[in-house]
Amino acid sequence: MNKIVIVSGASSGIGYSIAKLLHENSFKVIGISRNYPKQPYAFEYQLVNISKEDEVNSFAQRVEDEYGHIFALINCAGMGISGAVEYTSLSSVHKIFDVNVLGAFLMTKAFIPLMRNHKGTKIINISSVAADIAIPFQTFYSMTKASINAFTKALALELKPFGISVGAIMPGDTATGFTQNREKSDPETHKDYGTRITRSVRRMEKDEQNGKNPITVAKICLKMLNKKHMPLFRTVGLQYKLFVILNRILPQRLIQYILYKMYAE
């Protein structure tokens, strides 16, 4: 039997590219999201809302009944919101954490028993460079990805005795439908900020649409799955690796100044 891999967020963008590439490389892929892909797909697909524990558990039970265990879980589902902190609704914050953080938690919790003590099993979380370099007016997206990085580090230690490797991929700007799907605050609600938010989001969206093809992330995911010893973190692209390194070695006052000039002035 081909190695079974579960990919959340597989309807579009990075998740779709990962599911498609793994299928083409002889993995048995089960993609999930709340909607079917709008693009052609040959991998198995099921509708699951990862923020609903009963749906996640029912899905995991179906997989266990049919296959017994899985080789890997790719937590890729995610969403974005933008706007000033003071004008962000509690419901929007709940929504982004439900999808980006709690969804990964629920999927991981449900599928650990299907990986425990099976040789070489893996969990890969799709994080972001924004986990290390928090972006103004994308505060809550940055928070969720920082949470995913902390989740990855602690989970790797918890699961090590069971033979389950855990890692995270940190993409930078990537050209996907994520840009169009970002939930933006109404400019009329943040007049105190002038045009700062609009200009900041416009720049971020331009960078995203000129960013890397999502296949670059998918190829790294494939390499990580094929490695005997998977790295804890892998940043996508030389440019973003440099950004992450500089963020860790340069004074934060300087980093904050640069980010202010780029995204908040």
C-alpha positions in Angstrom: 0.0 0.0 0.0 1.2 3.5 -0.8 2.1 5.7 2.2 -1.0 7.6 3.3 -0.8 11.3 3.8 -3.6 13.6 5.0 -3.4 17.2 3.7 -5.7 19.9 5.2 -6.5 23.0 3.2 -6.1 21.0 0.0 -8.7 22.9 -2.0 -6.3 25.6 -3.3 -3.0 27.3 -3.0 -0.1 25.6 -1.1 -2.3 22.8 0.2 -3.5 21.9 -3.3 0.0 22.0 -4.7 1.3 19.7 -1.9 -1.6 17.2 -2.3 -1.1 17.2 -6.1 2.7 16.7 -6.0 2.5 14.0 -3.3 -0.1 12.1 -5.4 2.1 12.4 -8.4 5.0 10.9 -6.4 3.0 7.8 -5.4 1.7 8.8 -2.0 -1.9 7.9 -1.2 -3.2 11.4 -0.5 -6.4 12.3 1.2 -7.1 16.0 0.8 -9.6 17.8 3.0 -11.2 21.3 3.4 -14.7 22.7 3.6 -15.0 23.0 -0.2 -13.9 20.8 -3.1 -11.0 22.1 -5.2 -12.0 24.3 -8.2 -9.0 22.8 -10.1 -8.8 19.2 -11.4 -7.6 16.7 -8.9 -6.8 13.0 -8.9 -6.2 12.5 -5.2 -8.9 11.4 -2.8 -10.9 14.3 -1.3 -13.3 14.6 1.7 -15.1 17.6 3.1 -14.1 18.3 6.7 -14.3 21.5 8.7 -11.1 21.3 10.8 -12.5 23.7 13.4 -15.3 21.3 14.3 -14.0 18.6 16.6 -16.8 16.1 15.8 -16.1 16.4 12.1 -12.4 15.9 12.6 -12.9 12.9 14.9 -15.4 11.3 12.5 -13.0 11.7 9.6 -10.1 10.2 11.6 -12.3 7.2 12.5 -13.1 6.7 8.8 -9.4 6.8 7.9 -8.6 4.3 10.7 -11.4 2.0 9.7 -10.2 1.9 6.1 -6.4 2.1 6.4 -5.5 1.4 10.1 -2.7 4.0 10.2 -1.2 6.9 8.2 2.3 7.9 7.2 2.0 11.7 7.6 -0.2 14.6 8.4 0.2 18.0 6.7 -1.5 20.8 8.6 -1.9 23.4 5.8 -5.3 25.0 6.2 -5.1 28.7 7.0 -6.7 32.1 6.5 -5.7 35.7 7.0 -7.3 38.9 8.3 -5.9 42.4 8.1 -6.5 45.7 9.9 -5.6 47.5 13.1 -5.8 45.7 16.4 -8.1 48.2 18.0 -10.7 47.8 15.3 -10.5 44.0 14.9 -13.6 42.2 16.2 -13.4 39.3 18.7 -15.3 37.1 16.3 -12.6 37.7 13.6 -9.9 36.8 16.1 -11.8 33.6 17.1 -12.2 32.7 13.5 -8.5 32.9 12.5 -7.3 31.1 15.6 -10.0 28.4 15.1 -8.7 27.7 11.6 -4.9 28.4 11.8 -4.2 27.1 15.3 -7.1 25.1 16.8 -7.6 23.3 13.5 -4.0 22.1 13.5 -4.4 21.0 17.1 -7.6 19.1 16.5 -6.2 17.3 13.4 -3.0 16.5 15.2 -4.8 15.2 18.3 -7.1 13.0 16.2 -4.3 11.5 14.0 -1.5 10.9 16.6 -3.0 7.5 17.5 -2.8 6.5 13.8 0.9 7.3 13.6 2.2 6.2 17.0 4.8 3.5 16.9 4.7 3.3 13.1 8.2 3.7 11.7 9.1 7.1 10.1 5.7 8.8 10.6 5.7 12.6 10.3 3.7 15.8 11.0 4.4 18.9 9.0 2.9 22.2 9.9 2.7 25.0 7.3 3.8 28.1 9.2 5.1 31.4 7.8 8.1 33.8 7.9 5.5 36.1 9.7 5.9 33.7 12.7 9.4 35.2 13.3 8.9 38.6 11.7 5.5 40.0 12.9 3.9 42.2 10.3 1.8 45.3 11.4 -1.8 45.2 10.4 -1.5 41.5 10.0 -1.0 41.1 13.8 -3.3 38.2 14.3 -2.0 36.2 11.3 1.5 36.7 12.7 0.3 35.5 16.1 -1.3 32.3 14.8 1.9 31.4 12.9 4.0 32.1 16.0 1.7 29.8 17.8 2.2 27.1 15.2 6.0 27.4 15.6 5.7 27.0 19.4 3.3 24.1 18.8 5.8 22.4 16.5 8.7 22.7 18.9 6.9 21.4 21.9 5.1 18.7 20.0 8.3 17.4 18.5 9.6 16.7 22.0 6.4 15.0 23.2 6.2 12.7 20.2 9.9 11.8 19.8 9.6 8.5 21.9 6.8 7.3 19.6 8.8 7.6 16.5 6.8 10.6 15.1 8.9 13.4 13.6 7.5 16.9 13.7 8.6 19.9 11.6 7.3 23.2 10.1 7.8 24.9 6.8 8.0 28.7 6.8 7.1 30.2 3.4 7.5 33.9 2.6 5.3 35.6 0.0 3.6 33.0 -2.1 1.3 33.6 -5.1 -2.0 32.0 -4.2 -5.6 32.8 -3.8 -4.8 33.5 -0.1 -4.5 37.2 -1.1 -8.0 37.4 -2.5 -9.4 35.5 0.4 -7.9 37.7 3.1 -10.7 39.3 5.3 -10.0 43.0 5.4 -11.4 45.6 7.8 -13.6 48.3 6.4 -11.4 51.5 5.7 -14.3 53.5 7.1 -13.7 52.0 10.5 -10.1 53.0 10.9 -10.0 56.7 9.9 -7.6 57.4 12.7 -4.9 55.5 10.8 -5.4 57.5 7.6 -4.2 55.6 4.6 -1.6 53.6 6.5 -3.6 50.4 6.6 -4.6 50.5 3.0 -1.1 51.2 1.8 0.4 48.5 4.0 -2.0 45.8 2.8 -1.6 46.9 -0.8 2.1 46.5 -0.5 1.8 43.1 1.1 -0.7 41.9 -1.5 1.7 43.1 -4.3 4.5 41.1 -2.7 2.3 38.1 -2.4 1.2 38.1 -6.0 4.8 38.5 -7.1 5.9 35.8 -4.7 7.0 32.2 -5.3 4.9 29.6 -6.9 3.3 27.3 -4.3 5.0 24.4 -6.0 8.2 25.5 -4.3 6.6 24.9 -0.9 5.2 21.5 -2.1 8.7 20.4 -3.2 10.2 21.2 0.2 7.3 19.2 1.8 8.1 16.2 -0.4 11.8 16.4 0.5 11.0 16.5 4.2 8.7 13.5 3.9 11.5 11.6 2.2 14.2 12.5 4.7 15.0 10.0 7.5 15.8 12.9 9.8 13.4 15.8 9.1 14.5 19.3 10.1 12.5 21.1 12.8 12.1 24.2 10.6 12.6 24.9 7.0 12.3 28.4 5.5 11.4 28.6 1.8 13.7 30.7 -0.4 17.2 32.1 0.2 15.9 35.7 0.6 13.5 34.7 3.4 16.2 32.5 5.1 18.3 35.7 5.2 15.4 37.7 6.6 14.9 35.2 9.4 18.6 35.0 10.2 18.9 38.8 10.3 15.9 39.1 12.5 17.6 36.9 15.0 21.0 38.6 15.1 20.3 42.3 14.5 19.0 44.6 17.2 15.2 44.5 17.4 15.1 48.2 17.4 16.6 48.2 13.9 14.3 45.4 12.8 11.3 47.3 14.1 12.4 50.5 12.3 12.7 48.7 9.0 9.3 47.0 9.4 7.8 50.4 10.3 9.2 52.0 7.1 8.0 49.1 5.0 4.6 48.4 6.3 3.4 50.9 8.9 4.6 54.4 8.1 
